[in-house]
Amino acid sequence: MYDYDLLVVGSANADLVIGVERRPGAGETVLGSDLAVHPGGKGANQAVAAARLGARTALLARVGDDAYGRLLLDSQRSAGVDTVGVLVGGAPTGVALITVDPSGDNSIVVSPGANGRLAPEDVSAAGCLFQSSRVVSAQLEIPLETVVEVVRNLAPESRFVLNPSPPRPLPQEVLAACDPLIVNEHEAKVILGSAAVGDSPEDWARILLAKGPRSVVVTLGAEGALVASAEGVSRVPSVKVSAVDTTGAGDAFTAALAFRLGAGESLAEAAAYAARVGAVTVTREGAQASFPTAAEVAEL
C-alpha cells in the first residue's frame, strides 16, 4: 500500500510574469503590463496540478528562507500537497522571469537559486518518500546528478516519469528508467542530437524509444500528443479550446499523465486524460492558478 500516488522531485520557483504586445528582440525594450507574482517551477507546478486532480501528492524540493519560499510552501499546502520533503535554505528561492504575448505564448528565463542546491544527498535522505510513492516524476530544473540519484532510489515496483526540461543529453541510466519520457518537439530534438532524422513525431518517438526508455510521449500542443511503447505508436487527439496562457500547461499534462498511470490506466488512456487537463489549463491565466480539479476536467 502506497502513501502517495505521486512524488514529484523538482524545482520550485516564484514566477514573475509580465504581459507584452510582443516579445523583445535583441537590444530592444518593450513596455509590458503590471508585474504579477505567482508560485511556479516545474516541480511545484506538477505537485499542485496532481493534488488538484485528487492525487495524494508529495514534493521533494528546496526553497530559500525568504518571502518567495513562504509563498511556495503556502501554495503547496493549500492545494493539499504534503511538503514534508521541501527543504528550506541554502540559497534564495528560484525565480522565473516570464513574458506572455496576446496569443498566449510565453518566453521564460529561470534563475535556479535554491533549486540548484537540491543535491543527491537530499534524495538519499528522503528514502522513505520513495518507498511510499507509486509514481515518481522529475524534470531538469534541478541538477542532473540529483535526477540520477532519484532513479537509484526508486522503489522496486514504482514508476518513473521524466520531462527533460530544460533539455540536455541524458545518461543511459536515466533513459532506461523512464516510463514514459515526456518531450515536446524541441526537447525531443535536443535529446536525439545527431540521431534526429525524419520530420514526423512518429520518427522522433521511435528513435527515442530505441535509446532505452520503456515508453515515450511526444506532446504536440494544439495537435494533441503521441504515445510510443513496445506495443506501437499512436496519436492522442487534442481538445480544441481558445488559449489564453500556455504557462504551466506542460506541467499539468505531465502531472495528470503520471497520476493516471499510477491509477492503472494505459499510456494512451492516461495521455488522453492529460490532454484534457492541459486544454483546461491554457484557457486560464497563470500556472498553478490555472490547474483544474477533476470535476472541471470532467465537464470539458
VEXTOR-986318 format. One record per residue (C-alpha): x, y, z; residue in three letters. Coordinates in steps of 0.02 Angstrom, whole numbers, plus 50000, padded with zeros to 5 digits. Layout:
<site c1="X" c2="Y" c3="Z" type="Ala"/>
...
***
This chain:
<site c1="50000" c2="50000" c3="50000" type="Met"/>
<site c1="50074" c2="50167" c3="49947" type="Tyr"/>
<site c1="50051" c2="50326" c3="50049" type="Asp"/>
<site c1="50068" c2="50435" c3="49894" type="Tyr"/>
<site c1="50002" c2="50419" c3="49717" type="Asp"/>
<site c1="50139" c2="50535" c3="49658" type="Leu"/>
<site c1="50305" c2="50600" c3="49723" type="Leu"/>
<site c1="50370" c2="50750" c3="49625" type="Val"/>
<site c1="50556" c2="50787" c3="49636" type="Val"/>
<site c1="50598" c2="50953" c3="49558" type="Gly"/>
<site c1="50602" c2="51141" c3="49557" type="Ser"/>
<site c1="50501" c2="51271" c3="49649" type="Ala"/>
<site c1="50508" c2="51449" c3="49582" type="Asn"/>
<site c1="50422" c2="51614" c3="49601" type="Ala"/>
<site c1="50352" c2="51660" c3="49430" type="Asp"/>
<site c1="50369" c2="51846" c3="49390" type="Leu"/>
<site c1="50251" c2="51873" c3="49244" type="Val"/>
<site c1="50232" c2="52021" c3="49126" type="Ile"/>
<site c1="50110" c2="52031" c3="48980" type="Gly"/>
<site c1="50183" c2="52105" c3="48820" type="Val"/>
<site c1="50114" c2="52151" c3="48650" type="Glu"/>
<site c1="50263" c2="52059" c3="48576" type="Arg"/>
<site c1="50422" c2="51986" c3="48646" type="Arg"/>
<site c1="50575" c2="52098" c3="48626" type="Pro"/>
<site c1="50715" c2="52063" c3="48504" type="Gly"/>
<site c1="50900" c2="52080" c3="48543" type="Ala"/>
<site c1="50939" c2="52252" c3="48615" type="Gly"/>
<site c1="50756" c2="52303" c3="48613" type="Glu"/>
<site c1="50648" c2="52368" c3="48756" type="Thr"/>
<site c1="50460" c2="52346" c3="48757" type="Val"/>
<site c1="50331" c2="52403" c3="48884" type="Leu"/>
<site c1="50227" c2="52273" c3="48974" type="Gly"/>
<site c1="50087" c2="52253" c3="49099" type="Ser"/>
<site c1="50099" c2="52266" c3="49288" type="Asp"/>
<site c1="50209" c2="52133" c3="49365" type="Leu"/>
<site c1="50116" c2="51982" c3="49435" type="Ala"/>
<site c1="50199" c2="51858" c3="49554" type="Val"/>
<site c1="50139" c2="51677" c3="49556" type="His"/>
<site c1="50203" c2="51516" c3="49634" type="Pro"/>
<site c1="50283" c2="51408" c3="49499" type="Gly"/>
<site c1="50428" c2="51298" c3="49448" type="Gly"/>
<site c1="50404" c2="51135" c3="49356" type="Lys"/>
<site c1="50413" c2="51027" c3="49511" type="Gly"/>
<site c1="50297" c2="51134" c3="49616" type="Ala"/>
<site c1="50178" c2="51152" c3="49469" type="Asn"/>
<site c1="50166" c2="50965" c3="49442" type="Gln"/>
<site c1="50134" c2="50934" c3="49627" type="Ala"/>
<site c1="49992" c2="51061" c3="49635" type="Val"/>
<site c1="49917" c2="51000" c3="49470" type="Ala"/>
<site c1="49913" c2="50820" c3="49531" type="Ala"/>
<site c1="49841" c2="50866" c3="49702" type="Ala"/>
<site c1="49703" c2="50969" c3="49620" type="Arg"/>
<site c1="49654" c2="50813" c3="49522" type="Leu"/>
<site c1="49639" c2="50714" c3="49682" type="Gly"/>
<site c1="49810" c2="50629" c3="49688" type="Ala"/>
<site c1="49893" c2="50601" c3="49856" type="Arg"/>
<site c1="50049" c2="50702" c3="49817" type="Thr"/>
<site c1="50215" c2="50742" c3="49899" type="Ala"/>
<site c1="50350" c2="50864" c3="49841" type="Leu"/>
<site c1="50538" c2="50847" c3="49865" type="Leu"/>
<site c1="50616" c2="51017" c3="49826" type="Ala"/>
<site c1="50719" c2="51160" c3="49901" type="Arg"/>
<site c1="50667" c2="51341" c3="49926" type="Val"/>
<site c1="50751" c2="51491" c3="50006" type="Gly"/>
<site c1="50714" c2="51558" c3="50179" type="Asp"/>
<site c1="50628" c2="51710" c3="50104" type="Asp"/>
<site c1="50459" c2="51780" c3="50053" type="Ala"/>
<site c1="50456" c2="51684" c3="49889" type="Tyr"/>
<site c1="50493" c2="51522" c3="49982" type="Gly"/>
<site c1="50348" c2="51553" c3="50100" type="Arg"/>
<site c1="50235" c2="51591" c3="49951" type="Leu"/>
<site c1="50281" c2="51423" c3="49875" type="Leu"/>
<site c1="50255" c2="51325" c3="50035" type="Leu"/>
<site c1="50085" c2="51407" c3="50062" type="Asp"/>
<site c1="50030" c2="51366" c3="49885" type="Ser"/>
<site c1="50079" c2="51183" c3="49903" type="Gln"/>
<site c1="49991" c2="51162" c3="50069" type="Arg"/>
<site c1="49833" c2="51250" c3="50009" type="Ser"/>
<site c1="49824" c2="51128" c3="49863" type="Ala"/>
<site c1="49841" c2="50979" c3="49979" type="Gly"/>
<site c1="50021" c2="50933" c3="49939" type="Val"/>
<site c1="50125" c2="50854" c3="50078" type="Asp"/>
<site c1="50277" c2="50969" c3="50099" type="Thr"/>
<site c1="50374" c2="50857" c3="50219" type="Val"/>
<site c1="50507" c2="50841" c3="50083" type="Gly"/>
<site c1="50527" c2="51028" c3="50048" type="Val"/>
<site c1="50695" c2="51088" c3="50115" type="Leu"/>
<site c1="50721" c2="51270" c3="50162" type="Val"/>
<site c1="50882" c2="51372" c3="50149" type="Gly"/>
<site c1="51049" c2="51363" c3="50063" type="Gly"/>
<site c1="51012" c2="51496" c3="49930" type="Ala"/>
<site c1="50874" c2="51616" c3="49879" type="Pro"/>
<site c1="50716" c2="51541" c3="49807" type="Thr"/>
<site c1="50723" c2="51511" c3="49620" type="Gly"/>
<site c1="50641" c2="51641" c3="49508" type="Val"/>
<site c1="50568" c2="51627" c3="49332" type="Ala"/>
<site c1="50550" c2="51785" c3="49226" type="Leu"/>
<site c1="50405" c2="51758" c3="49106" type="Ile"/>
<site c1="50336" c2="51863" c3="48964" type="Thr"/>
<site c1="50167" c2="51817" c3="48888" type="Val"/>
<site c1="50107" c2="51885" c3="48721" type="Asp"/>
<site c1="49925" c2="51909" c3="48666" type="Pro"/>
<site c1="49920" c2="51737" c3="48583" type="Ser"/>
<site c1="49961" c2="51654" c3="48750" type="Gly"/>
<site c1="50138" c2="51602" c3="48701" type="Asp"/>
<site c1="50273" c2="51631" c3="48831" type="Asn"/>
<site c1="50460" c2="51652" c3="48848" type="Ser"/>
<site c1="50545" c2="51605" c3="49011" type="Ile"/>
<site c1="50714" c2="51638" c3="49092" type="Val"/>
<site c1="50749" c2="51544" c3="49254" type="Val"/>
<site c1="50867" c2="51589" c3="49396" type="Ser"/>
<site c1="50883" c2="51419" c3="49484" type="Pro"/>
<site c1="50931" c2="51483" c3="49658" type="Gly"/>
<site c1="50892" c2="51351" c3="49788" type="Ala"/>
<site c1="50841" c2="51227" c3="49653" type="Asn"/>
<site c1="51024" c2="51211" c3="49605" type="Gly"/>
<site c1="51063" c2="51158" c3="49785" type="Arg"/>
<site c1="50942" c2="51011" c3="49786" type="Leu"/>
<site c1="51081" c2="50882" c3="49800" type="Ala"/>
<site c1="51095" c2="50692" c3="49780" type="Pro"/>
<site c1="51116" c2="50675" c3="49968" type="Glu"/>
<site c1="50946" c2="50761" c3="49991" type="Asp"/>
<site c1="50869" c2="50624" c3="49884" type="Val"/>
<site c1="50959" c2="50487" c3="49980" type="Ser"/>
<site c1="50897" c2="50560" c3="50144" type="Ala"/>
<site c1="50717" c2="50554" c3="50082" type="Ala"/>
<site c1="50714" c2="50366" c3="50053" type="Gly"/>
<site c1="50552" c2="50344" c3="50149" type="Cys"/>
<site c1="50462" c2="50456" c3="50023" type="Leu"/>
<site c1="50521" c2="50350" c3="49878" type="Phe"/>
<site c1="50469" c2="50188" c3="49962" type="Gln"/>
<site c1="50297" c2="50263" c3="49994" type="Ser"/>
<site c1="50262" c2="50326" c3="49817" type="Ser"/>
<site c1="50177" c2="50234" c3="49674" type="Arg"/>
<site c1="50245" c2="50352" c3="49539" type="Val"/>
<site c1="50394" c2="50471" c3="49545" type="Val"/>
<site c1="50405" c2="50619" c3="49425" type="Ser"/>
<site c1="50555" c2="50731" c3="49391" type="Ala"/>
<site c1="50614" c2="50869" c3="49274" type="Gln"/>
<site c1="50783" c2="50952" c3="49237" type="Leu"/>
<site c1="50769" c2="51118" c3="49329" type="Glu"/>
<site c1="50870" c2="51031" c3="49466" type="Ile"/>
<site c1="51048" c2="50960" c3="49446" type="Pro"/>
<site c1="51061" c2="50810" c3="49331" type="Leu"/>
<site c1="51160" c2="50713" c3="49462" type="Glu"/>
<site c1="51011" c2="50734" c3="49578" type="Thr"/>
<site c1="50896" c2="50658" c3="49447" type="Val"/>
<site c1="51017" c2="50512" c3="49430" type="Val"/>
<site c1="51005" c2="50486" c3="49619" type="Glu"/>
<site c1="50814" c2="50489" c3="49604" type="Val"/>
<site c1="50824" c2="50342" c3="49483" type="Val"/>
<site c1="50937" c2="50247" c3="49602" type="Arg"/>
<site c1="50816" c2="50271" c3="49746" type="Asn"/>
<site c1="50656" c2="50213" c3="49659" type="Leu"/>
<site c1="50557" c2="50079" c3="49748" type="Ala"/>
<site c1="50557" c2="49912" c3="49654" type="Pro"/>
<site c1="50377" c2="49925" c3="49593" type="Glu"/>
<site c1="50364" c2="50114" c3="49569" type="Ser"/>
<site c1="50358" c2="50201" c3="49401" type="Arg"/>
<site c1="50472" c2="50344" c3="49345" type="Phe"/>
<site c1="50410" c2="50487" c3="49235" type="Val"/>
<site c1="50532" c2="50616" c3="49167" type="Leu"/>
<site c1="50501" c2="50779" c3="49073" type="Asn"/>
<site c1="50679" c2="50830" c3="49022" type="Pro"/>
<site c1="50651" c2="51018" c3="49027" type="Ser"/>
<site c1="50759" c2="51116" c3="49001" type="Pro"/>
<site c1="50827" c2="50980" c3="48886" type="Pro"/>
<site c1="51002" c2="50909" c3="48888" type="Arg"/>
<site c1="51082" c2="50741" c3="48842" type="Pro"/>
<site c1="51033" c2="50608" c3="48968" type="Leu"/>
<site c1="51137" c2="50465" c3="49038" type="Pro"/>
<site c1="51083" c2="50289" c3="48992" type="Gln"/>
<site c1="51040" c2="50250" c3="49173" type="Glu"/>
<site c1="50908" c2="50387" c3="49173" type="Val"/>
<site c1="50839" c2="50348" c3="49000" type="Leu"/>
<site c1="50818" c2="50164" c3="49044" type="Ala"/>
<site c1="50711" c2="50208" c3="49195" type="Ala"/>
<site c1="50589" c2="50323" c3="49103" type="Cys"/>
<site c1="50413" c2="50254" c3="49086" type="Asp"/>
<site c1="50374" c2="50369" c3="49000" type="Pro"/>
<site c1="50497" c2="50501" c3="48941" type="Leu"/>
<site c1="50386" c2="50652" c3="48901" type="Ile"/>
<site c1="50454" c2="50777" c3="48774" type="Val"/>
<site c1="50393" c2="50916" c3="48661" type="Asn"/>
<site c1="50468" c2="50942" c3="48487" type="Glu"/>
<site c1="50613" c2="51050" c3="48548" type="His"/>
<site c1="50658" c2="50931" c3="48691" type="Glu"/>
<site c1="50649" c2="50780" c3="48576" type="Ala"/>
<site c1="50772" c2="50856" c3="48452" type="Lys"/>
<site c1="50897" c2="50906" c3="48588" type="Val"/>
<site c1="50897" c2="50732" c3="48664" type="Ile"/>
<site c1="50907" c2="50648" c3="48494" type="Leu"/>
<site c1="51050" c2="50760" c3="48438" type="Gly"/>
<site c1="51132" c2="50690" c3="48281" type="Ser"/>
<site c1="51007" c2="50547" c3="48284" type="Ala"/>
<site c1="50864" c2="50668" c3="48246" type="Ala"/>
<site c1="50813" c2="50604" c3="48075" type="Val"/>
<site c1="50642" c2="50620" c3="47997" type="Gly"/>
<site c1="50516" c2="50760" c3="48012" type="Asp"/>
<site c1="50372" c2="50671" c3="48096" type="Ser"/>
<site c1="50341" c2="50649" c3="48283" type="Pro"/>
<site c1="50320" c2="50463" c3="48248" type="Glu"/>
<site c1="50500" c2="50458" c3="48187" type="Asp"/>
<site c1="50563" c2="50551" c3="48341" type="Trp"/>
<site c1="50466" c2="50437" c3="48457" type="Ala"/>
<site c1="50532" c2="50277" c3="48380" type="Arg"/>
<site c1="50713" c2="50337" c3="48386" type="Ile"/>
<site c1="50692" c2="50397" c3="48565" type="Leu"/>
<site c1="50618" c2="50229" c3="48612" type="Leu"/>
<site c1="50770" c2="50142" c3="48538" type="Ala"/>
<site c1="50880" c2="50244" c3="48656" type="Lys"/>
<site c1="50813" c2="50150" c3="48806" type="Gly"/>
<site c1="50653" c2="50222" c3="48884" type="Pro"/>
<site c1="50515" c2="50097" c3="48918" type="Arg"/>
<site c1="50391" c2="50218" c3="48839" type="Ser"/>
<site c1="50388" c2="50391" c3="48759" type="Val"/>
<site c1="50259" c2="50529" c3="48748" type="Val"/>
<site c1="50282" c2="50673" c3="48625" type="Val"/>
<site c1="50171" c2="50823" c3="48663" type="Thr"/>
<site c1="50113" c2="50919" c3="48509" type="Leu"/>
<site c1="50023" c2="51071" c3="48582" type="Gly"/>
<site c1="49860" c2="51104" c3="48492" type="Ala"/>
<site c1="49886" c2="50943" c3="48391" type="Glu"/>
<site c1="49873" c2="50833" c3="48546" type="Gly"/>
<site c1="50007" c2="50704" c3="48586" type="Ala"/>
<site c1="50086" c2="50543" c3="48528" type="Leu"/>
<site c1="50124" c2="50390" c3="48633" type="Val"/>
<site c1="50252" c2="50255" c3="48595" type="Ala"/>
<site c1="50297" c2="50092" c3="48679" type="Ser"/>
<site c1="50337" c2="49912" c3="48635" type="Ala"/>
<site c1="50152" c2="49896" c3="48587" type="Glu"/>
<site c1="50170" c2="50026" c3="48450" type="Gly"/>
<site c1="50145" c2="50211" c3="48413" type="Val"/>
<site c1="49978" c2="50303" c3="48416" type="Ser"/>
<site c1="49910" c2="50480" c3="48414" type="Arg"/>
<site c1="49807" c2="50557" c3="48554" type="Val"/>
<site c1="49690" c2="50694" c3="48490" type="Pro"/>
<site c1="49684" c2="50867" c3="48567" type="Ser"/>
<site c1="49535" c2="50959" c3="48637" type="Val"/>
<site c1="49500" c2="51120" c3="48541" type="Lys"/>
<site c1="49497" c2="51273" c3="48656" type="Val"/>
<site c1="49542" c2="51458" c3="48645" type="Ser"/>
<site c1="49713" c2="51475" c3="48727" type="Ala"/>
<site c1="49740" c2="51621" c3="48846" type="Val"/>
<site c1="49906" c2="51574" c3="48928" type="Asp"/>
<site c1="50008" c2="51416" c3="48898" type="Thr"/>
<site c1="50113" c2="51438" c3="49056" type="Thr"/>
<site c1="50113" c2="51277" c3="49156" type="Gly"/>
<site c1="50015" c2="51176" c3="49028" type="Ala"/>
<site c1="50156" c2="51052" c3="49002" type="Gly"/>
<site c1="50173" c2="51029" c3="49190" type="Asp"/>
<site c1="49987" c2="50998" c3="49208" type="Ala"/>
<site c1="49994" c2="50870" c3="49067" type="Phe"/>
<site c1="50141" c2="50777" c3="49146" type="Thr"/>
<site c1="50061" c2="50776" c3="49319" type="Ala"/>
<site c1="49896" c2="50712" c3="49254" type="Ala"/>
<site c1="49979" c2="50577" c3="49150" type="Leu"/>
<site c1="50086" c2="50517" c3="49296" type="Ala"/>
<site c1="49935" c2="50512" c3="49412" type="Phe"/>
<site c1="49826" c2="50414" c3="49292" type="Arg"/>
<site c1="49965" c2="50290" c3="49252" type="Leu"/>
<site c1="49980" c2="50256" c3="49437" type="Gly"/>
<site c1="49792" c2="50227" c3="49443" type="Ala"/>
<site c1="49813" c2="50086" c3="49317" type="Gly"/>
<site c1="49766" c2="50168" c3="49153" type="Glu"/>
<site c1="49858" c2="50126" c3="48991" type="Ser"/>
<site c1="49980" c2="50252" c3="48920" type="Leu"/>
<site c1="49856" c2="50306" c3="48785" type="Ala"/>
<site c1="49714" c2="50324" c3="48911" type="Glu"/>
<site c1="49821" c2="50424" c3="49031" type="Ala"/>
<site c1="49884" c2="50536" c3="48890" type="Ala"/>
<site c1="49706" c2="50569" c3="48830" type="Ala"/>
<site c1="49657" c2="50622" c3="49006" type="Tyr"/>
<site c1="49814" c2="50729" c3="49021" type="Ala"/>
<site c1="49771" c2="50815" c3="48856" type="Ala"/>
<site c1="49603" c2="50867" c3="48929" type="Arg"/>
<site c1="49689" c2="50933" c3="49085" type="Val"/>
<site c1="49809" c2="51033" c3="48978" type="Gly"/>
<site c1="49665" c2="51101" c3="48875" type="Ala"/>
<site c1="49578" c2="51171" c3="49028" type="Val"/>
<site c1="49742" c2="51244" c3="49092" type="Thr"/>
<site c1="49777" c2="51350" c3="48937" type="Val"/>
<site c1="49607" c2="51435" c3="48948" type="Thr"/>
<site c1="49660" c2="51522" c3="49109" type="Arg"/>
<site c1="49800" c2="51641" c3="49156" type="Glu"/>
<site c1="49947" c2="51592" c3="49264" type="Gly"/>
<site c1="50023" c2="51423" c3="49306" type="Ala"/>
<site c1="49960" c2="51347" c3="49468" type="Gln"/>
<site c1="49805" c2="51458" c3="49472" type="Ala"/>
<site c1="49752" c2="51383" c3="49304" type="Ser"/>
<site c1="49760" c2="51199" c3="49354" type="Phe"/>
<site c1="49588" c2="51116" c3="49355" type="Pro"/>
<site c1="49504" c2="50997" c3="49475" type="Thr"/>
<site c1="49447" c2="50825" c3="49418" type="Ala"/>
<site c1="49268" c2="50889" c3="49411" type="Ala"/>
<site c1="49317" c2="51032" c3="49296" type="Glu"/>
<site c1="49406" c2="50912" c3="49180" type="Val"/>
<site c1="49253" c2="50800" c3="49176" type="Ala"/>
<site c1="49148" c2="50948" c3="49120" type="Glu"/>
<site c1="49257" c2="50982" c3="48968" type="Leu"/>
***
